[in-house]
Amino acid sequence: MGLCRSKLPQTGRPLRPKEKDILKSPLIIFVMGGPGCGKGTQCKYMATKYGLCHVGLGQLLRQEAQRGTQRGRQIHDLMRQGLLVPTGIVLDMVSDNMLSHPESRGFLIDGFPRELKQAQEFERIVGRAPDAVMVFDCSMETMVRRVLRRGQVERRADDAEPAIQRRLETHYTLCEPVLTFYQRKNLLRNILAEEAPENIFAKCCSVIESL
């Protein structure tokens, strides 16, 4: 596995000055939370209401994993085991997706950052911090139940039961330093994600409208 990870870039591609200029003014909101916390669903609602671009990191990675390239196969293997895809790949995918929508008034980046290095590298590469970081708080029991149900419906390889516990352990281990990093910048906005979807959405809207 170390060999597989070492072949994938650990740092992102530096952006050109013109690319950084494109990303200076749009609203950038990171949406964090464990698998099954509901962040993807709420991002779709927010994107529709506010005309924002939803950048779903998990979906981008799954699309890449389905391609027959060597990188796609390596990403597929990592995701099936519940392991993190290296930072360089993640950052390139996120920045490329944002730059492909230069007209957007803002971005909801769902499932990012997943570790402290990604948070730090984003600011280095893009040249700015996000405007806010929404954190969906949800119990492990609820997330496991939701992910198992989603796996049955959508047949997602990374929603298979053997990978779920690893994904949750990885999330809880790596997210604490990220939360501390953004707490110091006064960017965290906590969302209780155990309630009815419409109540969660109302809280998300309050965050966006406060920016």
Secondary structure, 3 states (H helix, E strand, C coil): CHHHHHCCCCCCCCCCHHHHHHCCCCEEEEEECCCCCCHHHHHHHHHHHHCCEEEEHHHHHHHHHCCCCHHHHHHHHHHHCCCCCCHHHHHHHHHHHHHCCCCCCEEEEECCCCCHHHHHHHHHHHCCCCCEEEEEECCHHHHHHHHHHHHHHHCCHHHCHHHHHHHHHHHHHHHHHHHHHHHHCCCEEEEECCCCHHHHHHHHHHHHHCC
